[in-house]
Amino acid sequence: MINEKKLADMVIRMDAMHPNDPAIESCWQQMVDEFNDEQDTINYLNSCSEKEIYWISSVFDDLAYKFSSKTYVDCIKQLAKKFPKVDMALEIKIAESYIS
C-alpha cells in the first residue's frame, strides 16, 4: 500500500530544494522504494496533480525498470497527455525500451 502522505511530503520537500541539491537523490530512492505494486502505483499516479507528476516523473525510468510492463508505459503516456507541460518523452522512451 502506498503511503500517500509520505509521497506528498517528499514532493513538498523536493520542491523547496535547489534542483542540484544532492538530497534530491535520497528522495528519489525513497519514492522508488514506496512504489512496490504496479496497480497501486498506476492508481496513485492517475490521482496526482501536475506538480506531483513533475517531481515523481524523475523516477519514472526506475519504475519502468521495476515494473517492465506495457500497462505502466501506457499509464505514463496518458500522464504525458494529461500534463503536456511536464516533459516525459525521455522517460517514456526508456520505459518502452524495457518492454521491447
N, C-alpha and C positions, 0 to 999 in steps of 0.2 A: 504494500500500500504506500502510495506516495504521500510524503509529508508536505502538503501544500504550503503551510506556514513557513517551514524551513526554506523552501524554494523561494517564496516571496521575499523572505528576509535576505536571502543571498542576492536576489536581483536588486533590492534596495541598497545593499552593501556595495555591490559592484558598480551601481550607478553613481555612487558617491566617490568612487576611486578614480584616480587618474588612469587612463587606458593602458599605460605602460607599467602600472603597479604590479610587481611580481605576485602579490597576494591574490590577484585575479585567478592565477593558475590553480591555487588551492580551492577557490570557489568552483572552478570548472570541474575539478576532480570530485568534489562533494556532489555536484549536480549529476555527474555520470553515475556515481555510486547510488544516488537516490532513485534513479530511473532503472528499476530492475525488471519490471514486467512490461512487455511491449504494448499490450492493450491499455493498461493503466497509463502508460506514457502518452500514447496517442490521445486518449480521452483528456488527459491533463493539457497537452499542447493545444488541443482544439478549444479549450476554455480560456487560454491565455490572452492577455492584451498584447498590443503591438510592442510596447516597451518590454514586456516579459519575453516575448519571442525574440526581440533584438538580442537580449543578453543570453538567452538559452540557446539561440542558434549557434553560438560559439562552440557548443558541444555536439551539434548535430552530426558531425563526422564521426565522433566517438560512439555516439548512439547507433549510427548506421553500421558501424563495425560490430557493435554489441548485438544488434538485432538481425542484421543482414536479411531484410525481408522487403518484398515489394509493397506490403501494406504500410510499412514505415516510410518508404520512399514516397508513396502516394500521399501520405499524410503531410510530409514537408513540402511537397509540390502544391498541395492545397493551401498550406500556410503561406507559401510564396505568392499565390494569387490573392489571398485574403489581405496580406500585408506587403504590397508591392514596394514600399519604401525600405523594407528590410531586404538587403541583397543576400539571397540564399543560393545563387546559381552554383557557386563552387561546392557548397555543402550537398546540393542535390546531385551534382556530377559525381562527387566522391561516394555518396550513398548508392547511386546506381552502379558504380564500379564494384561494390561489394556483392551485388546480386547477379552480376553478369557472368 
